[in-house]
Every structure is written in structure tokens, then in C-alpha cells.
Amino acid sequence: MKTYLPVIDVDQRKWHVVDADGAILGRLAVQIANVLRGKNKPVFTSHIDTGDFVVVTNAEKVVLTGKKESDKYFMSYSGWKGGEKYVSVSQVRKDHPERLITHAVKGMLPKNRLGRQMLTKLKVYTGTDHPHSAQQPATLTAVLP
């Protein structure tokens, strides 16, 4: 039995826009990751990038459940002794709210060069405006609580 390999035309990738206002972060990230990987298409192949572009607006209005806003921390390590840094979710939301969505989606993509390539198709913006209106993005509805 031969493996089916779809012919991917890079110019024919679709664009989707998602409004994150009031959406739960994890559920929204799952939907975005599935579109980026192409799992919503019948030609999905795990080792080929068959996904579409996703534009997320209102990133600062995404919702975290429970006490994650105050108790969850993001850790980064510089590689040097004592180089660990911890930043709370509330501080990340205040300084760079688009990183909340990017970090959640990145954790749901493959951990290889294909996953890094898929992450470049994610565009996250604070507020309702985005510079991708020329691509005529279709609306992707987010799961609301």
C-alpha cells in the first residue's frame, strides 16, 4: 500500500481570523493548532505542512480558568548558573499579551522544524485591527465558555 502524498500549493493556503475576546485559552489554542497543522482538512498528512494561516485578534481579552492568572508562572533559562527567570501570567498579560496565545499554541505543535514552520503561520494581535485584511480571512468561531 502506498502512502498518499497531497500536492500542497503554498499560494492557495486560506486565512482565518479568530476573535479571542472571552475565549478560554486552552480550548482556543487547540482549535488554532488544528488549523495550523491542517487536521481540519481531508488531505491531512502528519509529516507535511497542510495547514492554513490564523490571525488572532483581541489577545489581551483571553480567559484563563481557575487561579491560573495568579498562580501560573512561565520559566525561562539562559543556560548560565542562576539564569532561571519566572514571570507570572498577569505580568505577561500586562507586557506582551500576544505571548499567552503563542506559548499555548506552540506547546500543541510538533517539536521539530516542521512545528517551527507551522508557528510562523500564526499572527497574534492585541486589539481588533490587523494588517491582513487584503488576504480576506474567513471567520473561525472560538469556543466560548
N, C-alpha and C positions, 0 to 999 in steps of 0.2 A: 504494500500500500504506500503510495507516495504522499508526502506532506504537501498540503495546499499552501502555496505562497501567493498572497494577494499582490496585485500590482498597485502600488501606492503612488498617486500623483500628488506631489507636495503642493502644487498650486491649487488643488481642489479641496484643501482642508477647510472645514467650516469653522466659524467663530461663534461662540456662545457667551452671553453676558448673564451674570448672576448677581442679584442684589442680596447682600449678606445681612441686611437690616433685620434683626430679630431671629436669625437662624442660629441653631446650635452648631458650635464649631466642628465637632467630630462628625456629625451627620453631613454637614456641608462639605467637609474635606473628603469624605468617601465619594460623594457624587462628583466632585471635581476630579478626583484621582481616576475614577472610572472613565470619564470623558477624555482625560489626558492620555490614558492608556489605550482607549478605543474599545473598551469592554462593552460599550453600548452598541457596537456595530456587529453585523453578522460575519464580517471578514476579520475578526479579532485573531491575531496571532501573537503569542506571548513574546517572541523574540524580534518582532518588527514593530516600529512605531506607527501605529494606525490611528492614533488619536487626533483630536481637534484642539483648537485654541480655546482658552477660557479666560474671560475678563471678569474680575470680581470687583464690585463697587461697594461702597459703604463698609469697608473693612473694620472701621472702628466701632461699628454697632453690632458685631457678632457677640453671641451669648455663650457663656460658659456655665455649666450646671454645677450645683453644689457649692462648695467653698473653694473651688479651684482659683478663683480670682485672687484670693489672699494666700492660699496655701501652696500653690504650684509655683515652681521655680524652673527657669531654664539655665542649664550649666554649660559653660564653655571652658575649654582648656587650651592654654597657649603652648604647651609642650615643655615649659620650664617648671622648675620646682616652685611650688606655691602659686602656680599660674591658673588656678581654678577661679572662675568668676560665676556668681549666682545672681540672676536677675529675676524679680517676681513678674508675674503675668500683668499685674496692674502697672508696673513700670514700663514693660514692653508696650502695653496698650497706649500709654501716655506718650512715649517717644516714637515708636515705629509700629503702629497698629497693623500694617500690612504683613509684618513678620509673623504674627499669630497664625494667619491662614497659610502662609508659605511654609512655615515649620510643620504644621499639621499635615499638609498635603505631601510634603517631602518624605515624611515618615511612612506614607502609604504607597510610595512608588518603589520600583526595584532599586536596590543599592548597587548600581553599576553605571557604566557610561550611558546606557540606554535610559535609565531613570533620570540622570542629569540632563539628558537631551529633552526628555519629556517635560521637565520642570521649566525649561526655557519657554514653553508654550503657555505658561501661567502668567497672567498680568493682573496684579492686585493694586487697587487704588482706594484712597480714602475719599469720601465724598461721592457724589453721584456722577461726576463728569469723568470721561475717559477719552483718550485721543484715538480710539479705534472705531469711530462711527463710520468711516469710509469702507470698512470691511463688512458692514451691515450684519452685525451679530444677531443671532436668534436668541430669544429669551429662554433661559433654563431656570425652571422654578426650583427654589430651595425648599427643603423640608423644614417647616416651621413647627414649633412645639405645640 
